[in-house]
């Protein structure tokens, strides 16, 4: 790729034009955040997330008609991993009290259907499960297997030979299965995953995520302040804020517009931290070349030195960024819903991070030097 080795483009001479580009992107991001706000995933919001896998393709609109009015409040549905997967999300952590008796009634109907007139007792119950006691161990074992085959989450209280008790879970996934069992007879399904996060844990995770990003920026500021000059560190951190805030604004502005689940969860936070690391790496490489050229060309203007440094590193930037973008693009297309938001963040972040290394971090250092008429020496 020697075609990039002899570049001589006046990047920083056109910096004022790109100030307007950054301002426009920043304004769009801020307006997106103010007007549309963020949409948080189950990790931060709290609630229950259930993934259903069907044997045949299923319509989200059809499924929404089946589960929206079953007493689970505001239910959100999306495709998951293809035409046969459905993601069901609700803010509830457990079955509402009004629905609990109906779930219990369905379990008892299945027991009576298997063994008509069988005497049994409910010896314990909680918000998420109920425990039955039967006359003998053989009946208990048979009912555990039968109810499990019928879609109920059942199990024995103990593995002792004389165990006569069966526990049946009363969860949101169970209530959904009960409601879909008759309506989807020609399209069998199974519950692939059910995750629950309490609102308190979600709030703590949200705070920890913000602290993690801010702490990373602070440590980078301190490190670059020692390695270069303090203004170099400030320029790099301002560029990182620029990258993160514009990407966050993009999340708010494009939510429900792109066919990608742009909810903010722990995977997306990991993508933002990766973005911070990638962007600062590109900035440090440019700054390192600026420092080398300042030592060699002591009489040249800073604008010329910084342009020379950016042009010299452009070959490395394009090769590294290009190969990473190809990999992330493939992940974006083929990675499935779980990784798509992560890949989208990195894809856009690599582009905006490379841009900010030149037109934000480097430009800020140059502006400071020209306005303060300060000469850098290393």
Number of C-alpha atoms within 10 A of each C-alpha: 8 7 7 16 13 11 16 12 12 15 18 21 12 12 18 12 11 18 14 11 13 20 13 13 18 20 14 17 22 20 16 21 19 13 11 15 16 18 16 16 20 23 24 23 21 22 20 23 25 20 22 20 23 18 13 13 13 18 14 18 10 9 17 15 10 15 21 14 11 13 13 19 13 12 18 15 19 18 18 18 16 12 15 18 24 24 19 22 21 20 20 20 19 18 20 15 9 9 16 18 13 13 21 16 12 14 20 14 13 16 18 13 11 14 13 10 9 12 10 14 11 13 12 11 14 9 14 14 16 18 19 19 19 19 13 12 18 14 14 21 18 13 21 21 15 16 18 14 11 13 15 23 18 21 20 20 15 12 8 9 9 11 17 20 24 22 21 23 21 25 22 24 24 18 23 19 21 18 15 17 16 9 12 15 9 10 15 12 19 14 17 13 12 16 14 17 18 17 18 12 14 20 15 12 17 20 12 12 19 11 12 15 17 13 12 14 21 13 12 19 20 13 13 21 16 11 12 15 15 16 18 24 25 19 24 31 25 18 29 27 17 21 29 21 17 26 23 21 25 22 26 25 23 16 19 12 9 10 10 16 23 26 18 22 22 18 17 21 18 16 21 22 18 17 24 25 16 18 25 24 16 23 27 19 17 24 25 15 17 21 19 13 17 21 12 11 12 13 9 11 11 20 19 13 21 26 21 20 21 26 21 19 18 18 18 16 17 15 13 12 19 14 11 14 20 12 13 22 17 11 18 21 13 12 16 14 19 13 17 23 24 26 23 23 25 27 22 17 24 24 15 21 27 23 19 27 26 23 21 27 27 26 25 20 21 20 14 14 16 13 8 9 9 10 11 12 9 8
